[in-house]
């Protein structure tokens, strides 16, 4: 009797997921909050000054009396300090960064994209977008994250922040 090798279903699933991960990572790295298409689900959040983003923002982003590079540095520091978070793309020329944060219990992935916006009057703001990559509801996680991280950026920049 000849033995036949049948791959285990879990092994096939891992191969499919691995094959999909590379193009998904490339799409994620290209994410720009000023041009993003919203999910239409209650699991994303967009902060943006009026007139800078194609999609409607949930709230405006603060304005700073500092150079755009300082705001980018503040965002990078906040992301670097966040638990279970990886910076997956940083473009200092475009003033844009993209990160992923995993949930503590199940490891669900949320994607966060930030673009620093030099304003015409010499001040600086940003657009920030956070979305869940899995599921329909996020129980307010993306909203809470952007509020917490925005507060941390404002604290890092000190008195240079205005709303």
C-alpha positions, 0 to 999 in steps of 0.5 A: 500500500502506497502512502499519499501525502495530503497537506494539512489544511492549516499548512495551506492556510498559512501559505495563502496568508503568507502569499497575501501578506506581501501585497497587503504590506505594500498597500499599507505602506502607501496609505495616505490619510489625505487621499484615503477612502473611508471604510464606511464602517464604525472601525476607522477614524480620520483627523484632518484640518478642513480642506486637506483631505478628500474624505470627510474628517471626524475631527480637525487636527491641531495646528502647531507653530513649529516646522513640519519636521518637528511634528514628524519627529514627535509622531515618530517618537509617540509611535516608537513608544506605543506598545505592540506597534511597528513603524512600517513606513517612514518617508521624511521627504513626503512627511508621511509615516505608517504604523501597525499596532496589534491588539493585546489579547488577540493580535488584531492589526490596526493600521495608522497613517500620518501625513504632516501638512505644512500650512500656507501661513507657515504653521503645521498640522497633520492628517491622521487615519487609524483603521481596523484591518479585521472586523466591523466594530472596533469598540472605539479603539481607533478613536481612543488611539488617535486622541491619546497619540494626538495628546502625546504629540501636543505634549512633546511639542509643548506650547507650540500647539494651538487648536 
